[in-house]
Amino acid sequence: MTTLDVVVVSYNSRGTLRECVESLSTASDLRVIVVDNASQDRGVETVEDLPISIIRLESNGGFAHGCNRGWRAGSAPYVLFLNPDARLQPGASKRLAEVLEKQPEIGIAAPKIVDSNGEIDYSLRRFPRLRSTYAQAVFLHRVLPRATWTAEVIRDHDAYTRPFAADWVSGACMLVRRELLQALGGFDEGFFMYCEDKDLCRRAHDAGFSVLFVPDVVAMHVGGASAPRAAMLPTLVASRIRYEQKHSNRITSALARVGIGLGVVTHMIAGRGGASARAGHARALHALVRPKRVRPRGDPFPSSPIGRQL
């Protein structure tokens, strides 16, 4: 009996997809489901010989849409969402499943994520608050990187050494109860990219479940190098605004929008990344004025949902 469904949403991931799923495809307790988001590099052909399920989408409806198509195609009690540029240690998926099996109050479990050099990828997050939105807008998260009120990202290394009840975790690798996905209706497809993992964790908390970080399980994440970061800034801004509109009252949402806008302006003036980043922030101002479901310009949609901060 399959214990886990592993859902990998792929978009132009030819260089990483096979390495991600090959070892998982031979495990008797896993069913690997690759959802191809209308890729142009024919990367899914690199895994057609493996014993996996492949769902080819005719158009790219966004990361959340791809995740939903994947988990709904399976039936296992637990669903592991994994980026195509992520790698799991042997036995990692089983260990995460054991956590959910033994602790029914936990709805989502996530491993420690490291980069290709073994350095910690800061995947633990706090829910956004007005103070962190405004602190980030004026670069206080760089001046005081370990302060608990300046950013969503938790940069305290000690937090990554013990089990941790997190607000939310990166969607690069997370295990979710199927019953929770069914109760919540899965990911919110109104997020084309970014904040869909944050939103899912928030709704899990609201439903009475907790989110647990499991440090003795490790995933290696190469990162979303397939996309220029500047091209994603309008999409990120639109997603942040949508999140605030969903989960904050009208006054808080309006103040958060001002803070997000302040951050766009300050980062356009003094942020890193040069001319391309400034151009991306300028386009993000348009997304701020018209906060709809923004799709990146051109073809920059990355395989990685891991959140980058403005």
C-alpha positions as CSV (number, residue, x, y, z in Angstrom):
1,M,0.0,0.0,0.0
2,T,1.3,3.4,-1.0
3,T,1.9,5.5,2.2
4,L,2.8,8.7,0.4
5,D,2.1,10.4,-2.8
6,V,5.0,12.6,-3.9
7,V,3.9,15.5,-6.1
8,V,6.6,17.3,-8.1
9,V,5.5,20.3,-10.1
10,S,7.9,20.8,-13.0
11,Y,8.4,23.7,-15.3
12,N,11.4,23.8,-17.6
13,S,13.2,21.5,-15.1
14,R,15.0,19.3,-17.5
15,G,18.3,19.7,-15.7
16,T,17.1,18.6,-12.3
17,L,13.9,16.6,-12.6
18,R,15.3,13.1,-13.1
19,E,17.8,13.4,-10.2
20,C,14.9,14.5,-8.0
21,V,12.5,11.6,-8.7
22,E,14.6,8.7,-9.9
23,S,15.5,7.3,-6.4
24,L,12.0,8.0,-5.1
25,S,10.4,6.1,-8.1
26,T,11.7,2.7,-6.9
27,A,10.4,3.0,-3.3
28,S,7.5,0.6,-2.8
29,D,5.7,2.9,-0.3
30,L,5.8,5.9,-2.6
31,R,3.9,7.0,-5.7
32,V,5.6,9.7,-7.6
33,I,3.3,12.1,-9.5
34,V,5.1,14.6,-11.8
35,V,2.9,17.5,-13.0
36,D,4.4,19.3,-16.0
37,N,3.2,22.9,-16.2
38,A,3.3,23.2,-20.0
39,S,7.1,23.2,-20.0
40,Q,8.9,24.2,-23.2
41,D,12.1,22.3,-22.6
42,R,10.5,18.8,-22.8
43,G,12.1,18.0,-19.5
44,V,9.4,15.5,-18.7
45,E,10.8,13.2,-21.4
46,T,13.8,12.6,-19.1
47,V,11.6,10.6,-16.7
48,E,9.2,8.9,-19.0
49,D,11.0,5.6,-18.5
50,L,10.6,5.6,-14.7
51,P,7.6,4.0,-12.9
52,I,5.9,7.2,-12.1
53,S,2.7,9.0,-13.0
54,I,3.0,12.0,-15.3
55,I,0.3,14.7,-15.8
56,R,0.9,17.0,-18.7
57,L,-0.9,20.3,-18.5
58,E,-1.7,22.2,-21.6
59,S,-1.1,25.6,-20.0
60,N,0.8,26.9,-17.0
61,G,-1.8,27.7,-14.4
62,G,0.7,28.4,-11.7
63,F,2.4,26.4,-9.0
64,A,-0.7,26.1,-6.7
65,H,-2.7,24.8,-9.7
66,G,0.0,22.2,-10.5
67,C,0.1,21.0,-6.9
68,N,-3.7,20.6,-6.7
69,R,-3.7,18.6,-9.9
70,G,-1.0,16.4,-8.5
71,W,-2.4,15.5,-5.1
72,R,-5.9,15.0,-6.4
73,A,-4.6,12.3,-8.7
74,G,-3.4,10.3,-5.8
75,S,-5.0,8.5,-2.8
76,A,-2.3,8.1,-0.2
77,P,-3.0,9.5,3.3
78,Y,0.0,11.8,3.1
79,V,1.2,14.0,0.3
80,L,4.8,15.2,-0.1
81,F,5.2,18.3,-2.2
82,L,8.7,18.4,-3.5
83,N,10.5,20.9,-5.8
84,P,12.2,19.4,-8.8
85,D,15.5,20.9,-7.7
86,A,15.2,19.4,-4.2
87,R,16.7,16.1,-3.1
88,L,15.7,14.0,-0.1
89,Q,17.9,11.9,2.1
90,P,17.1,8.2,2.1
91,G,14.3,7.4,4.5
92,A,13.4,11.1,4.8
93,S,9.8,10.8,3.5
94,K,9.2,7.8,5.8
95,R,10.4,9.8,8.8
96,L,8.1,12.7,8.0
97,A,5.2,10.3,7.6
98,E,5.9,8.8,11.0
99,V,5.7,12.2,12.6
100,L,2.2,12.7,11.2
101,E,1.2,9.2,12.1
102,K,2.2,9.6,15.7
103,Q,0.9,13.1,16.2
104,P,-2.5,13.6,14.8
105,E,-2.6,17.3,15.7
106,I,0.1,18.0,13.2
107,G,-1.2,18.8,9.7
108,I,2.1,19.7,8.0
109,A,5.7,18.5,8.6
110,A,8.8,19.9,6.9
111,P,12.4,18.9,7.0
112,K,15.5,21.0,7.4
113,I,16.5,22.4,4.0
114,V,20.1,22.9,3.1
115,D,21.7,24.3,-0.1
116,S,24.2,22.4,-2.3
117,N,27.0,23.4,0.1
118,G,25.3,22.1,3.1
119,E,24.5,25.5,4.5
120,I,21.1,26.1,6.1
121,D,18.4,27.4,3.8
122,Y,16.2,29.6,6.0
123,S,12.9,27.8,5.5
124,L,11.2,28.6,8.8
125,R,9.0,31.7,8.7
126,R,6.8,33.8,10.9
127,F,3.4,35.1,9.6
128,P,3.8,38.7,8.4
129,R,2.9,41.5,10.7
130,L,2.8,45.2,10.2
131,R,6.0,45.7,12.1
132,S,7.9,43.2,10.0
133,T,6.5,44.6,6.8
134,Y,7.6,48.1,7.6
135,A,10.9,47.0,9.1
136,Q,11.7,45.1,6.0
137,A,10.7,48.1,3.9
138,V,13.5,50.2,5.5
139,F,16.1,47.4,5.5
140,L,16.0,46.7,9.3
141,H,16.0,43.0,8.5
142,R,19.5,43.4,7.2
143,V,20.6,45.6,10.1
144,L,19.1,43.3,12.8
145,P,18.9,39.9,11.0
146,R,18.2,37.8,14.1
147,A,15.5,40.1,15.6
148,T,12.2,38.4,15.8
149,W,10.2,41.5,14.6
150,T,12.1,42.6,11.5
151,A,11.2,39.9,9.0
152,E,9.2,36.7,8.4
153,V,12.4,34.6,7.8
154,I,13.8,33.0,11.0
155,R,17.6,33.4,10.8
156,D,18.5,32.1,14.2
157,H,20.6,28.9,13.6
158,D,19.5,27.5,16.9
159,A,15.9,27.3,15.7
160,Y,17.1,24.8,13.1
161,T,18.6,22.4,15.6
162,R,15.4,21.2,17.3
163,P,11.7,20.4,16.5
164,F,9.9,23.7,16.0
165,A,6.2,24.6,15.9
166,A,6.4,27.0,13.0
167,D,4.0,29.6,11.7
168,W,4.8,28.4,8.1
169,V,7.4,26.6,6.2
170,S,8.8,26.7,2.7
171,G,6.8,24.8,0.1
172,A,10.1,23.5,-1.4
173,C,9.5,20.3,0.7
174,M,6.5,19.7,2.9
175,L,4.4,16.7,3.9
176,V,0.7,17.4,4.3
177,R,-2.2,15.2,5.4
178,R,-4.6,14.4,2.6
179,E,-7.5,14.9,4.9
180,L,-6.3,18.4,5.6
181,L,-5.9,19.2,1.9
182,Q,-9.4,17.9,1.3
183,A,-10.8,20.0,4.1
184,L,-9.1,23.1,2.9
185,G,-9.7,22.6,-0.8
186,G,-5.9,22.3,-1.4
187,F,-3.8,25.3,-2.4
188,D,-5.4,28.6,-3.3
189,E,-5.0,28.9,-7.0
190,G,-5.4,32.6,-6.8
191,F,-1.7,32.7,-6.0
192,F,0.1,32.1,-9.3
193,M,3.4,32.0,-7.5
194,Y,4.6,32.8,-3.9
195,C,2.6,32.9,-0.7
196,E,0.6,29.8,-1.6
197,D,2.6,27.8,1.0
198,K,2.2,30.6,3.6
199,D,-1.5,30.7,2.9
200,L,-1.9,26.9,3.2
201,C,-0.1,26.9,6.6
202,R,-2.2,29.8,7.8
203,R,-5.4,27.9,6.9
204,A,-4.1,24.8,8.5
205,H,-3.6,26.7,11.8
206,D,-7.1,28.1,11.5
207,A,-8.4,24.6,11.1
208,G,-6.8,23.5,14.3
209,F,-3.6,21.8,12.9
210,S,0.0,22.7,13.7
211,V,3.0,22.9,11.4
212,L,6.1,21.1,12.6
213,F,9.7,21.5,11.6
214,V,11.6,18.2,11.8
215,P,15.4,19.0,12.0
216,D,16.6,15.4,11.7
217,V,15.2,15.0,8.3
218,V,17.2,16.9,5.6
219,A,16.4,18.0,2.1
220,M,18.9,19.6,-0.2
221,H,17.6,22.4,-2.3
222,V,19.5,23.8,-5.2
223,G,17.1,26.8,-5.6
224,G,15.1,28.4,-8.3
225,A,18.1,29.4,-10.5
226,S,16.0,29.0,-13.6
227,A,14.4,32.4,-13.3
228,P,15.7,35.9,-13.0
229,R,14.6,37.2,-9.7
230,A,13.6,40.7,-11.0
231,A,11.1,39.2,-13.3
232,M,9.2,37.7,-10.4
233,L,8.9,40.8,-8.3
234,P,5.4,41.9,-9.6
235,T,4.1,38.4,-9.0
236,L,5.6,38.4,-5.4
237,V,4.0,41.8,-4.6
238,A,0.6,40.7,-6.0
239,S,0.7,37.5,-3.9
240,R,1.7,39.4,-0.7
241,I,-1.2,41.8,-1.2
242,R,-3.6,38.9,-1.9
243,Y,-2.5,37.2,1.3
244,E,-3.1,40.3,3.4
245,Q,-6.5,40.7,1.9
246,K,-7.4,37.2,2.8
247,H,-6.1,37.1,6.3
248,S,-6.2,40.6,7.7
249,N,-9.0,43.0,8.4
250,R,-9.6,46.0,6.1
251,I,-7.5,48.4,8.1
252,T,-4.6,46.1,8.6
253,S,-4.7,45.0,5.0
254,A,-4.6,48.6,3.9
255,L,-1.7,49.5,6.1
256,A,0.2,46.4,5.0
257,R,-0.3,47.4,1.4
258,V,1.2,50.8,2.2
259,G,4.2,49.0,3.8
260,I,4.6,46.7,0.9
261,G,4.5,49.7,-1.4
262,L,7.1,51.5,0.7
263,G,9.3,48.5,0.4
264,V,9.0,48.4,-3.3
265,V,10.0,52.1,-3.5
266,T,13.0,51.9,-1.1
267,H,14.3,48.7,-2.8
268,M,13.9,50.3,-6.2
269,I,16.0,53.2,-5.0
270,A,18.6,51.5,-2.7
271,G,18.2,47.8,-3.1
272,R,20.5,45.2,-4.6
273,G,20.5,43.8,-8.0
274,G,21.3,46.7,-10.3
275,A,19.3,47.9,-13.2
276,S,17.3,44.7,-13.7
277,A,16.2,44.7,-10.1
278,R,15.1,48.3,-10.3
279,A,13.1,47.6,-13.4
280,G,11.5,44.7,-11.6
281,H,10.5,46.9,-8.7
282,A,9.1,49.4,-11.1
283,R,6.9,46.8,-12.6
284,A,5.9,45.7,-9.1
285,L,4.5,49.2,-8.5
286,H,2.0,48.5,-11.2
287,A,1.1,45.2,-9.4
288,L,0.7,47.2,-6.3
289,V,-1.8,49.5,-7.9
290,R,-3.7,46.7,-9.6
291,P,-3.3,43.7,-7.2
292,K,-4.5,40.9,-9.4
293,R,-3.2,37.4,-10.0
294,V,0.0,38.6,-11.8
295,R,1.8,36.2,-14.1
296,P,5.5,36.9,-14.8
297,R,6.4,38.6,-18.0
298,G,8.0,36.5,-20.7
299,D,8.9,33.0,-19.5
300,P,10.5,33.4,-16.1
301,F,8.3,31.0,-14.1
302,P,10.7,29.1,-11.8
303,S,10.4,25.6,-10.6
304,S,11.0,26.7,-7.0
305,P,8.3,28.2,-4.7
306,I,10.7,29.0,-2.0
307,G,9.9,32.5,-0.9
308,R,12.3,35.3,-1.6
309,Q,11.7,38.5,0.3
310,L,11.5,42.0,-1.2
